[in-house]
């Protein structure tokens, strides 16, 4: 699907974008792979790893999803767009709400219009568990973004461009996540935990990239794809990293949830379950792919179904968490 095609990644210099770039270059032979982001330093640093001397297909575009004119220029001749650009730090979004809306909401609108204008074949956008019944501004902007991308298919109409969304929880070891945070605190012999009851979903960066690529291939347009992934308890992570550390409970932070939610109850009636994922279907009167999805093994979720980290059926053990931490430390020697 990706050989000989032009692929563009917004937010391409982030941790997800770099892993996606690495994976595409290893598995496929694209005509062009365009890294679109606004940070020239990060692009320079990334170009030292993925240089155009070694990879003739790679291009680095300076640009911002807030700039519709630049997006129109960047999307010319592009077949597939993977939209990973976002302001995603919850405290930063709370403190800078206008900026979060400009990037996460208006940026999504710009992506949709540019993709339709330039006849992009498929766009798949990254979302977050925080978009399901949001309690903070970041989650609210991503919910709005999800709705825009799903409804972008109605805006595209009979044209070729199709839009879908992938939604998953915390990526293990990503910036600001609990593993590097606890590893840093371990040096002091003390760990701070917001609430001992807290649970989270767990997904590796590699799994996230594979999930996006798989659903970019099979999407019809309008779906929200949610992976089946294990949960972990925050106390188990603490025990895996520093079992002898002193623990202090500091209380849940503003805009934070005790448990992650990826499929709310109200979406159960339009959600199909597969062996490895869920598919939330769009509320389109013209949506005619439900039978195709059911023929592919999709089963209707029962009324009242929710997909939440504390009621999940699959859990990571402390031993499994220790292995994840060990692998993380091998990749990031500064935390050893």
C-alpha positions in Angstrom: 0.0 0.0 0.0 2.8 2.5 0.9 5.4 1.5 -1.8 5.7 4.3 -4.4 3.4 6.6 -2.5 3.8 10.0 -1.0 3.3 10.0 2.8 3.2 13.1 5.1 3.5 13.0 8.9 2.4 16.1 10.8 4.3 16.4 14.1 6.9 14.2 12.5 9.7 15.1 14.8 7.9 13.9 18.0 8.5 10.5 19.5 5.7 8.9 17.5 6.7 10.6 14.3 10.3 9.4 14.6 9.2 5.8 15.3 6.7 6.0 12.4 9.5 7.3 10.1 11.8 4.5 11.2 9.1 1.9 10.6 8.0 3.1 7.2 11.6 3.3 6.0 12.4 -0.2 7.2 9.2 -1.8 5.8 8.3 0.1 2.7 9.7 2.1 -0.2 7.7 5.3 -0.4 8.2 7.8 -3.2 8.3 10.6 -0.6 8.2 10.6 3.1 7.5 14.2 4.3 8.2 15.2 7.9 6.1 18.3 8.6 6.7 20.2 11.9 7.4 23.7 13.1 10.7 23.1 15.1 13.8 23.6 12.9 16.1 22.3 15.6 14.2 19.0 16.0 14.2 18.6 12.2 18.0 19.2 12.1 18.5 16.6 14.8 16.2 14.1 13.1 17.9 14.7 9.7 21.2 13.5 11.2 19.5 10.1 11.9 17.3 10.0 8.8 19.4 11.9 6.2 18.4 12.6 2.7 21.8 11.1 1.6 20.8 7.7 3.0 17.1 8.0 2.4 16.4 9.7 -0.9 12.7 9.8 -0.3 12.7 11.9 2.9 11.8 15.6 2.9 11.7 18.0 5.8 9.0 20.7 5.7 8.9 23.6 8.2 5.3 24.4 8.9 2.5 24.7 11.4 -0.9 23.0 11.2 -2.3 26.5 12.2 -1.2 27.7 8.7 -3.7 26.6 6.0 -1.7 28.0 3.2 1.4 26.1 4.2 -0.6 22.9 4.6 -2.0 23.3 1.1 1.5 23.6 -0.3 2.8 20.6 1.7 -0.2 18.3 0.7 0.3 18.7 -3.0 0.7 15.2 -4.5 0.4 13.5 -1.1 -1.4 10.2 -0.9 -1.6 9.6 2.9 -1.4 11.9 5.8 -0.7 10.7 9.4 -1.7 13.6 11.7 0.2 13.4 15.0 0.8 17.2 15.6 -0.9 18.4 18.8 -0.4 20.3 22.0 -0.9 17.5 24.5 0.5 18.4 27.9 -2.6 18.8 30.1 -1.2 21.6 32.4 0.1 23.5 29.4 -3.2 23.3 27.7 -5.0 24.4 30.8 -2.8 27.4 31.2 -2.7 28.3 27.4 -6.3 27.4 26.3 -6.4 29.6 23.2 -3.2 28.0 22.0 -4.5 24.5 22.5 -7.6 25.3 20.5 -5.6 26.9 17.7 -3.4 23.8 17.3 -5.8 20.9 18.2 -9.1 22.2 16.9 -8.4 24.8 14.2 -5.4 22.8 13.1 -7.6 19.8 12.5 -10.0 22.0 10.5 -7.0 23.2 8.4 -5.8 19.6 7.8 -9.3 18.5 6.6 -9.7 21.4 4.2 -6.2 21.1 2.8 -6.5 17.3 2.3 -9.8 17.7 0.4 -8.4 20.6 -1.6 -5.3 18.6 -2.6 -7.2 15.3 -3.2 -5.3 13.4 -0.5 -6.5 9.8 -0.5 -6.5 9.0 3.3 -5.9 10.9 6.5 -5.7 9.2 9.9 -5.5 11.3 13.0 -4.1 10.4 16.4 -6.4 10.8 19.4 -6.3 10.0 23.1 -8.3 8.4 25.8 -8.7 11.9 27.3 -11.1 12.6 24.4 -13.7 10.1 25.8 -15.9 12.0 28.3 -13.2 14.7 28.7 -12.5 16.5 32.0 -9.7 18.8 30.9 -9.2 21.2 28.0 -6.7 18.9 26.2 -9.3 16.1 26.1 -12.0 18.5 25.0 -10.0 19.8 22.1 -9.2 16.3 21.0 -12.8 15.3 21.2 -13.6 18.2 19.0 -10.8 17.2 16.7 -12.1 13.6 16.5 -15.6 14.9 15.6 -14.1 17.1 12.9 -12.2 14.3 11.3 -15.1 11.9 11.4 -17.4 14.5 9.9 -14.8 15.5 7.4 -16.0 12.5 5.4 -19.4 14.3 5.0 -17.5 17.4 3.9 -15.5 15.4 1.4 -18.8 13.8 0.0 -18.2 12.2 -3.3 -14.6 13.2 -3.5 -11.8 10.7 -2.8 -10.5 11.9 0.5 -11.4 9.8 3.6 -10.7 10.5 7.3 -10.4 8.2 10.3 -9.2 8.4 13.9 -7.1 6.1 16.2 -7.6 6.5 19.9 -5.3 4.9 22.5 -4.0 5.5 26.0 -0.6 6.4 27.5 2.4 5.4 25.5 5.0 3.6 27.7 8.0 5.8 28.3 6.7 8.8 26.4 7.7 12.3 27.6 6.0 13.1 30.9 4.8 9.6 31.5 5.0 7.7 34.7 8.0 5.4 34.0 10.7 8.2 33.4 9.0 10.2 36.2 9.4 7.4 38.8 12.9 6.5 37.6 14.0 10.1 38.2 12.3 10.1 41.7 13.9 6.7 42.5 17.2 8.5 43.0 15.8 10.3 46.0 14.3 7.1 47.6 10.9 8.7 47.5 8.0 8.3 45.0 5.0 10.6 44.8 1.7 9.1 43.7 -1.5 11.0 43.1 -3.9 8.2 44.2 -3.2 4.5 45.0 -6.4 3.5 43.1 -5.2 4.9 39.8 -5.1 2.6 36.7 -3.9 3.2 33.1 -3.9 1.5 29.8 -0.5 0.5 28.5 0.8 0.7 24.9 4.3 0.7 23.5 5.4 3.2 20.8 6.0 0.4 18.4 2.5 -1.0 19.0 1.0 2.5 18.5 2.8 2.8 15.1 1.7 -0.7 14.0 -1.9 0.1 15.0 -2.0 3.3 12.9 -0.4 1.6 9.8 -2.8 -1.3 10.0 -5.9 0.9 10.2 -4.7 3.4 7.6 -4.7 0.4 5.3 -8.2 -0.9 6.1 -10.1 2.3 7.0 -13.3 3.1 5.0 -13.5 6.6 6.5 -15.3 7.8 9.6 -14.2 5.1 12.1 -12.6 5.6 15.5 -10.2 2.7 16.0 -9.5 1.6 19.6 -6.9 -1.1 20.4 -7.3 -3.9 22.9 -4.4 -3.3 25.3 -3.6 -4.3 28.9 -4.0 -2.1 32.0 -1.7 -1.5 34.9 -2.1 -0.3 38.5 0.0 2.7 39.4 1.2 1.0 42.6 2.4 -2.0 40.6 4.6 0.4 38.5 6.0 1.9 41.7 6.8 -1.6 43.0 8.4 -2.6 39.7 10.7 0.4 39.7 11.5 1.1 43.4 9.9 -1.5 45.7 11.8 -0.1 48.7 11.0 3.6 48.1 9.0 5.7 50.5 5.6 6.6 48.9 3.7 9.8 49.5 0.2 10.4 48.2 -0.2 13.9 46.9 -3.8 13.8 45.6 -5.3 13.7 42.1 -4.4 16.7 40.0 -6.8 19.1 38.3 -8.0 17.6 35.0 -6.9 14.1 35.8 -8.9 10.9 36.0 -8.5 7.9 38.3 -9.1 5.6 35.4 -8.7 5.9 31.6 -11.8 5.6 29.5 -11.6 4.9 25.7 -15.1 3.9 24.8 -17.9 5.5 26.8 -21.3 3.8 27.4 -23.1 6.1 25.0 -20.9 4.8 22.1 -21.6 1.1 22.8 -24.5 0.9 20.3 -22.3 2.0 17.4 -19.2 0.0 18.5 -18.1 -3.3 17.0 -15.6 -5.6 18.8 -12.8 -7.5 17.0 -10.2 -9.9 18.3 -7.6 -7.1 18.7 -9.5 -3.9 18.6 -12.8 -2.0 18.7 -14.3 0.1 15.9 -16.6 3.0 16.8 -18.7 3.6 13.7 -19.8 7.0 12.5 -23.4 8.2 12.9 -23.8 8.7 9.2 -27.1 8.0 7.5 -25.1 6.8 4.5 -22.6 4.6 6.4 -22.9 1.3 4.6 -19.8 -0.6 5.9 -21.3 -2.2 9.0 -22.1 -5.4 7.3 -18.6 -5.5 5.8 -17.1 -5.1 9.3 -19.4 -7.8 10.7 -18.4 -10.1 7.9 -14.8 -9.4 8.9 -15.5 -10.7 12.4 -16.9 -7.6 14.1 -19.5 -8.2 16.9 -21.9 -5.7 18.2 -21.0 -4.5 21.7 -23.8 -5.0 24.3 -25.8 -2.1 25.7 -24.0 -0.5 28.7 -20.5 -1.6 27.5 -17.6 0.6 28.4 -13.9 0.2 27.8 -12.1 1.5 30.9 -8.7 0.7 32.4 -10.1 -0.4 35.8 -12.6 -2.9 34.4 -10.3 -4.3 31.7 -9.8 -8.0 31.5 -6.1 -7.9 30.7 -3.5 -6.7 33.3 0.2 -6.3 33.3 1.9 -8.1 36.2 4.7 -6.6 38.3 7.2 -8.9 36.5 5.9 -7.8 33.1 6.2 -4.2 34.2 9.8 -4.8 35.4 10.7 -6.0 31.9 9.1 -2.9 30.3 11.1 -0.7 32.7 14.3 -2.7 31.9 13.7 -2.3 28.1 13.1 1.4 28.6 16.3 1.9 30.5 18.3 0.1 27.8 16.9 2.5 25.2 17.5 5.5 27.5 20.8 4.9 29.4 20.4 8.2 31.2 17.8 6.6 33.5 19.9 3.6 34.5 
